[in-house]
Amino acid sequence: MEIQKADLNKDGNQDLVVANWFKPPTIYYNNSNGGFNDLRPLPSLAVEEGVYIGHSVGINDFNNDSKPDILYARNGSNNTAYLSQKVGNLQDNTIDTNN
């Protein structure tokens, strides 16, 4: 399990991205009142034998568009980069790391 923080929706508050083994990676959007009430699983991850095999997560501007992107590393499977298209909208870009 790993947790990273960044202002993903550009509202001035730190949001969380959580990677873990038994649930899809999830974004927890900060509600600016000391809590996180907008929870969104990241889109379309393959499940192997009923287990999400999340290993770690990283946040950076990987495509140089001034928006935070998410890299989700999976143990023994393809990794996925979620590239920001606009605030609050991420595009799934699975990276073949098996070859």
KEZARO-658545 format. One record per residue (C-alpha): x, y, z; residue in three letters; chain; residue number from 1. Coordinates in steps of 0.05 Angstrom, whole numbers. Example, Ala and Ser with C-alpha at 12.3 -4.5 7.8 and 13.67 -1.06 7.14 Angstrom:
2
xx = 246	yy = -90	zz = 156	rest = ALA	kette = A	nr = 1
xx = 273	yy = -21	zz = 143	rest = SER	kette = A	nr = 2
//
This chain:
99
xx = 0	yy = 0	zz = 0	rest = MET	kette = A	nr = 1
xx = 24	yy = 70	zz = -16	rest = GLU	kette = A	nr = 2
xx = -6	yy = 139	zz = -10	rest = ILE	kette = A	nr = 3
xx = 15	yy = 201	zz = -49	rest = GLN	kette = A	nr = 4
xx = -13	yy = 271	zz = -45	rest = LYS	kette = A	nr = 5
xx = -21	yy = 327	zz = -96	rest = ALA	kette = A	nr = 6
xx = -72	yy = 379	zz = -115	rest = ASP	kette = A	nr = 7
xx = -103	yy = 338	zz = -171	rest = LEU	kette = A	nr = 8
xx = -164	yy = 381	zz = -184	rest = ASN	kette = A	nr = 9
xx = -129	yy = 449	zz = -176	rest = LYS	kette = A	nr = 10
xx = -173	yy = 473	zz = -119	rest = ASP	kette = A	nr = 11
xx = -114	yy = 490	zz = -73	rest = GLY	kette = A	nr = 12
xx = -124	yy = 428	zz = -28	rest = ASN	kette = A	nr = 13
xx = -80	yy = 366	zz = -25	rest = GLN	kette = A	nr = 14
xx = -116	yy = 305	zz = -52	rest = ASP	kette = A	nr = 15
xx = -94	yy = 232	zz = -39	rest = LEU	kette = A	nr = 16
xx = -81	yy = 174	zz = -87	rest = VAL	kette = A	nr = 17
xx = -80	yy = 106	zz = -52	rest = VAL	kette = A	nr = 18
xx = -51	yy = 43	zz = -83	rest = ALA	kette = A	nr = 19
xx = -64	yy = -23	zz = -48	rest = ASN	kette = A	nr = 20
xx = -68	yy = -98	zz = -61	rest = TRP	kette = A	nr = 21
xx = -142	yy = -113	zz = -52	rest = PHE	kette = A	nr = 22
xx = -179	yy = -53	zz = -81	rest = LYS	kette = A	nr = 23
xx = -171	yy = -11	zz = -143	rest = PRO	kette = A	nr = 24
xx = -127	yy = 50	zz = -135	rest = PRO	kette = A	nr = 25
xx = -170	yy = 107	zz = -110	rest = THR	kette = A	nr = 26
xx = -167	yy = 183	zz = -111	rest = ILE	kette = A	nr = 27
xx = -192	yy = 217	zz = -48	rest = TYR	kette = A	nr = 28
xx = -210	yy = 289	zz = -64	rest = TYR	kette = A	nr = 29
xx = -201	yy = 337	zz = -6	rest = ASN	kette = A	nr = 30
xx = -265	yy = 373	zz = 13	rest = ASN	kette = A	nr = 31
xx = -227	yy = 432	zz = 46	rest = SER	kette = A	nr = 32
xx = -263	yy = 419	zz = 112	rest = ASN	kette = A	nr = 33
xx = -213	yy = 368	zz = 140	rest = GLY	kette = A	nr = 34
xx = -241	yy = 308	zz = 104	rest = GLY	kette = A	nr = 35
xx = -245	yy = 271	zz = 38	rest = PHE	kette = A	nr = 36
xx = -315	yy = 260	zz = 13	rest = ASN	kette = A	nr = 37
xx = -307	yy = 250	zz = -62	rest = ASP	kette = A	nr = 38
xx = -276	yy = 181	zz = -72	rest = LEU	kette = A	nr = 39
xx = -262	yy = 157	zz = -143	rest = ARG	kette = A	nr = 40
xx = -230	yy = 91	zz = -163	rest = PRO	kette = A	nr = 41
xx = -183	yy = 99	zz = -221	rest = LEU	kette = A	nr = 42
xx = -211	yy = 72	zz = -287	rest = PRO	kette = A	nr = 43
xx = -204	yy = 3	zz = -319	rest = SER	kette = A	nr = 44
xx = -152	yy = -39	zz = -283	rest = LEU	kette = A	nr = 45
xx = -147	yy = -113	zz = -298	rest = ALA	kette = A	nr = 46
xx = -157	yy = -160	zz = -240	rest = VAL	kette = A	nr = 47
xx = -115	yy = -223	zz = -235	rest = GLU	kette = A	nr = 48
xx = -145	yy = -279	zz = -194	rest = GLU	kette = A	nr = 49
xx = -191	yy = -230	zz = -159	rest = GLY	kette = A	nr = 50
xx = -134	yy = -188	zz = -130	rest = VAL	kette = A	nr = 51
xx = -114	yy = -118	zz = -149	rest = TYR	kette = A	nr = 52
xx = -39	yy = -123	zz = -151	rest = ILE	kette = A	nr = 53
xx = -21	yy = -51	zz = -136	rest = GLY	kette = A	nr = 54
xx = 49	yy = -40	zz = -113	rest = HIS	kette = A	nr = 55
xx = 60	yy = 36	zz = -112	rest = SER	kette = A	nr = 56
xx = 36	yy = 101	zz = -141	rest = VAL	kette = A	nr = 57
xx = 72	yy = 164	zz = -164	rest = GLY	kette = A	nr = 58
xx = 48	yy = 233	zz = -182	rest = ILE	kette = A	nr = 59
xx = 84	yy = 280	zz = -229	rest = ASN	kette = A	nr = 60
xx = 73	yy = 318	zz = -294	rest = ASP	kette = A	nr = 61
xx = 97	yy = 261	zz = -339	rest = PHE	kette = A	nr = 62
xx = 72	yy = 291	zz = -405	rest = ASN	kette = A	nr = 63
xx = 93	yy = 364	zz = -392	rest = ASN	kette = A	nr = 64
xx = 24	yy = 394	zz = -396	rest = ASP	kette = A	nr = 65
xx = 27	yy = 428	zz = -327	rest = SER	kette = A	nr = 66
xx = -25	yy = 380	zz = -298	rest = LYS	kette = A	nr = 67
xx = -10	yy = 325	zz = -247	rest = PRO	kette = A	nr = 68
xx = -9	yy = 254	zz = -276	rest = ASP	kette = A	nr = 69
xx = -11	yy = 188	zz = -238	rest = ILE	kette = A	nr = 70
xx = 33	yy = 127	zz = -249	rest = LEU	kette = A	nr = 71
xx = 6	yy = 63	zz = -218	rest = TYR	kette = A	nr = 72
xx = 58	yy = 8	zz = -212	rest = ALA	kette = A	nr = 73
xx = 33	yy = -63	zz = -208	rest = ARG	kette = A	nr = 74
xx = 72	yy = -124	zz = -185	rest = ASN	kette = A	nr = 75
xx = 81	yy = -175	zz = -241	rest = GLY	kette = A	nr = 76
xx = 35	yy = -139	zz = -291	rest = SER	kette = A	nr = 77
xx = 32	yy = -79	zz = -337	rest = ASN	kette = A	nr = 78
xx = 38	yy = -11	zz = -304	rest = ASN	kette = A	nr = 79
xx = -13	yy = 44	zz = -319	rest = THR	kette = A	nr = 80
xx = -2	yy = 118	zz = -328	rest = ALA	kette = A	nr = 81
xx = -64	yy = 162	zz = -318	rest = TYR	kette = A	nr = 82
xx = -51	yy = 226	zz = -357	rest = LEU	kette = A	nr = 83
xx = -91	yy = 288	zz = -340	rest = SER	kette = A	nr = 84
xx = -133	yy = 312	zz = -399	rest = GLN	kette = A	nr = 85
xx = -166	yy = 368	zz = -359	rest = LYS	kette = A	nr = 86
xx = -179	yy = 381	zz = -286	rest = VAL	kette = A	nr = 87
xx = -212	yy = 319	zz = -256	rest = GLY	kette = A	nr = 88
xx = -207	yy = 277	zz = -320	rest = ASN	kette = A	nr = 89
xx = -153	yy = 224	zz = -328	rest = LEU	kette = A	nr = 90
xx = -138	yy = 181	zz = -389	rest = GLN	kette = A	nr = 91
xx = -116	yy = 109	zz = -378	rest = ASP	kette = A	nr = 92
xx = -50	yy = 93	zz = -414	rest = ASN	kette = A	nr = 93
xx = -28	yy = 22	zz = -397	rest = THR	kette = A	nr = 94
xx = 46	yy = 12	zz = -407	rest = ILE	kette = A	nr = 95
xx = 70	yy = -57	zz = -429	rest = ASP	kette = A	nr = 96
xx = 124	yy = -76	zz = -379	rest = THR	kette = A	nr = 97
xx = 121	yy = -151	zz = -390	rest = ASN	kette = A	nr = 98
xx = 169	yy = -151	zz = -450	rest = ASN	kette = A	nr = 99
//
